[in-house]
Amino acid sequence: MFLARVYITLKPTVNDPQGLTIRGALHALGFTGVESVRAGKYMEIRIDAPDRGAAEAQVTEMCRKLLANPVIEDFRFELEDVPVRA
C-alpha cells in the first residue's frame, strides 16, 4: 500500500487571481512582507499497487488524465509506503 501526496500548481506563466486575492488579504491583515502567493491543490491518494514503480505510474497517469490540467498546471508527488489498514 502506498500514500501519494500530490501537489498541483499553476504554471509560472499563468495568471493566479486567487493568489493575488490572498496576497491582498494578507497585506490588509498586516503581513506586508508577503511578496507573492501562488494557490494550488493538494491531494492524498492511497493506492494498492504491487510495487513502487507501478504506484508511481498510476499516480502519473491519474495526474495527466484527470487531476491536473496540463495546459495550465504542473504536478509533482511524493510516494510513501504505508501499512495496510485492518
C-alpha positions as CSV (number, residue, x, y, z in Angstrom):
1,M,0.0,0.0,0.0
2,F,1.3,3.5,-0.9
3,L,0.2,7.0,0.0
4,A,0.7,9.6,-2.7
5,R,0.9,13.2,-1.7
6,V,0.0,15.1,-4.9
7,Y,0.8,18.8,-5.4
8,I,-0.8,20.7,-8.3
9,T,0.2,24.3,-9.1
10,L,-0.4,26.7,-11.9
11,K,2.5,27.1,-14.3
12,P,4.6,30.1,-13.6
13,T,3.4,31.9,-16.8
14,V,-0.3,31.5,-15.8
15,N,-2.0,34.4,-14.0
16,D,-3.2,33.5,-10.5
17,P,-6.1,35.7,-9.4
18,Q,-6.7,33.6,-6.3
19,G,-3.1,34.1,-5.3
20,L,-3.4,37.8,-5.8
21,T,-6.5,38.0,-3.7
22,I,-4.9,36.1,-0.9
23,R,-1.8,38.3,-1.1
24,G,-4.1,41.4,-0.8
25,A,-5.9,40.0,2.2
26,L,-2.6,39.2,3.9
27,H,-1.4,42.7,3.3
28,A,-4.7,44.0,4.8
29,L,-4.0,41.9,7.9
30,G,-0.6,43.5,8.3
31,F,1.6,40.9,6.6
32,T,3.1,43.5,4.3
33,G,6.3,41.4,3.7
34,V,4.4,38.9,1.6
35,E,5.6,39.5,-2.0
36,S,3.6,36.9,-3.8
37,V,1.2,33.9,-3.3
38,R,0.5,31.1,-5.7
39,A,-2.5,29.0,-4.9
40,G,-2.7,25.3,-5.8
41,K,-4.2,21.9,-4.9
42,Y,-3.1,19.2,-2.5
43,M,-4.4,15.6,-2.5
44,E,-3.6,12.4,-0.6
45,I,-4.4,9.2,-2.5
46,R,-4.0,5.7,-1.1
47,I,-3.0,3.2,-3.8
48,D,-2.9,-0.6,-3.6
49,A,-0.1,-1.4,-6.1
50,P,2.3,-4.4,-6.3
51,D,5.4,-2.2,-6.1
52,R,6.6,1.4,-6.1
53,G,7.1,1.6,-9.8
54,A,3.5,0.6,-10.5
55,A,2.2,3.1,-7.9
56,E,4.3,5.9,-9.5
57,A,3.0,5.0,-13.0
58,Q,-0.6,5.0,-11.7
59,V,-0.3,8.4,-10.0
60,T,1.4,9.9,-13.0
61,E,-1.4,8.7,-15.2
62,M,-4.1,10.0,-12.8
63,C,-2.5,13.4,-12.8
64,R,-2.1,13.5,-16.6
65,K,-5.7,12.3,-17.3
66,L,-7.7,13.9,-14.6
67,L,-6.1,15.7,-11.6
68,A,-4.0,18.3,-13.4
69,N,-4.8,20.4,-16.5
70,P,-1.5,20.0,-18.5
71,V,-2.1,23.3,-20.4
72,I,-2.0,25.5,-17.3
73,E,-0.9,23.3,-14.3
74,D,2.2,21.4,-13.2
75,F,2.2,18.5,-10.8
76,R,4.6,16.6,-8.6
77,F,4.1,13.9,-6.0
78,E,5.7,12.1,-3.1
79,L,5.1,8.4,-2.6
80,E,5.3,6.7,0.8
81,D,4.9,3.1,1.9
82,V,2.1,2.8,4.4
83,P,0.9,-0.2,6.4
84,V,-2.4,-1.8,5.2
85,R,-5.3,-0.8,7.3
86,A,-7.1,-3.5,9.2
